[in-house]
Amino acid sequence: QVQLVESGGGLVQPGGSLRLSCAASRSISSIAVMGWYRQAPGKQRELVARIGSSGSTTYADSVKGRFTISRDTAKNTVYLQMNSLKPEDTAVYYCNSIHWGGTEYWGQGTQVTVSS
């Protein structure tokens, strides 16, 4: 099994920035796709950003131009840089990985709160 550990969440004012990290217990080079999802109270979980093994990325329309997903294979870590944060970005953010063959893992989540 693979463990995913998220960190970097916290409280930030509107317009501020945070960087989330997702550290994997195995080399991320063996993972086909890694992504960040979020879930706000009373709402469905939604895809925020995704990065494939080739480095291709996908973003939700609501975060395009503000969020950037990246990876550091040497550290087995995927990042989500969040800039120009808005109150509607408030949610629990989850790291997700899909391995070759379809095996899927989730992190425990990290809280992001955007409020003045």
Buried (B, 14 or more C-beta within 10 A) or exposed (E): EBEBBBBBBEEBEEEBEBBBBBBBEBEBEEBBBBBBBBBBEEEEEEBBBBBBBEEEBBBBEEBEEBBBBBBEEEEBBBBBBBBEBEEEBBBBBBBBBBBEEEEEBEBEBBEBBBEE
